[in-house]
């Protein structure tokens, strides 16, 4: 999250540029605005996911598993490699998703020691229930951004 609510004014940035002449005001200003907007969107999405008993991480795990239609399942390490979270957090979240009936662990085809993950019917239903609203949240947010006089 980007926690800075009040972005520096152009005059503040000019003051910093006097001290750090290599700083490009337009670039810094655009990046700070983008970070702030992304943070606002993430807050909205977090609230939306929470209203569906999900978190961003739980949602992303469901998406990662759902998009692998060509495969029987993914190893937990493959899911972890696609997301930026620590191993303990990933392990705990996968176990919780399995306990909640949204995914299941199964033996690999050639080696029973290898565990694969796949969505359950309940997991797919949960994901597909959330996706339309997720896309609507993004659409609404982007529309507000394009309508904002600050952009451009």
N, C-alpha and C positions, 0 to 999 in steps of 0.2 A: 504494500500500500504506500501511497504517496501522501504524507500527512500534512503537507504545507497547504493550508487553506487560502491564505493571502499570498498571491505570487508577488515577487518583487516588481516594482514599477520600472518603466523604461529608464527613468532617471536614476534609480538605484543601480540598475545594470550598467549605466554609463559611468557611474562612480566606481564600480568594480573594474570596468574596462580601463579606467585611468591607472589603476593599480596593476592590472593584468592585461596588458595591451593585446595579447594574442587571443583573448576572448572575443568571440563573434556574437554580438548582442542578439541579432535576429535568430541565430541558431539556438542559443541558450533559451531565449524567450519562447521559441516554438517548442523546444523539448520540454520545458517546464509546463507549458500549457497542455501538451500531450500527456505527460505524466499525471497531471491533475485530472484530466478528463478520463483517462484510463482508470484511475482510482475511483472516481465517481461511478463509472460503469461497473467495476468490480463490486462495489458496495451494493448496487442495485441487484446484481446477479446473486450475490451472497444471500440477500434477503429473499429473493425469489426461490433459490434452492432450499433455504431453511423452511419456507412455507410448504415444501414438498418433502420434508424430512431428509434432505440431502445436504451435502456441502459441495463446494467446488471440487474437492478431491474425489469424493464419491462419484459425482457426476462425470468427471474426466475418466475415471476408471471404467465406468459403464460405457462411455463413448469409445475408449480404446478397445475394449473387448468387442463391442458391437461392430466396429468397422473392419474387423478381421473375419469377413464372411467366408473366405477361402480356407480357413483353418479350423480345426476341431477346437482349439483353445490356445491360450498363451501361457507360457511359464510366468510365474510371479516376477521373475527377474526381467522378463521382456516388458511387462507392464511397467515396472519400476524404471526401466531404461527410457521409456517414452514420457515420463513425468519427472518433475524436479522436486522430489521429496526424499527424505531420509529413509533408509531401510526399515527402522523401527516403526515409523509412521505408516509406511506402506504395508508392512506386515499386519499391524493393528487394524488398519482400515480394510484390508482384504478379509481378515477374520470377521470383522463386524458386518461387512457386506454379505458374507456367507451365512452368518448367524441370522441376519435379517432376510435370508432367502433370495437375495438378488443375484448372487453368483454361486457357483459350486466348484469345488476342487475335484478333479478326477485324475486317474492314472494315465500316464502317457502311453502311446501305442506300443512302443518297443521296450520301455523300461518303467516298471511300476514305481520305482523310486522317484521318477520325474512326475511332478504334479502340474497339471494344466488347469487353467481357469477358464470358465465360460459363463456367459449370462444364463440365468434360468429364465423360464417364461415370465416369472414375476419381475425379474430384472429388466427384461426387454419391455414389458408393459410399463414399468415405472419410468424407464428412460423415454419411451415414446409418448408417455403422458406429459413429460416435462419439456420435451423438445419444442413443440409449437410455441409455448410461452417464452421459452428461452430465446427463440428466434424473434419473437415479437418484442421482447425487452431490448434486444440489440437494435432492431429496426427503429423502435421508438426513440432510443437514445441517439442513434445516428441522425434521425430526422431532426431532433432538437438541436444537435450540433450544427447541422447544415442551415437551420433557421436562425442560429445565433448570430447577432451582428458582430460579435467578437472575432469570428472566423474570417479568414481571407486576407 
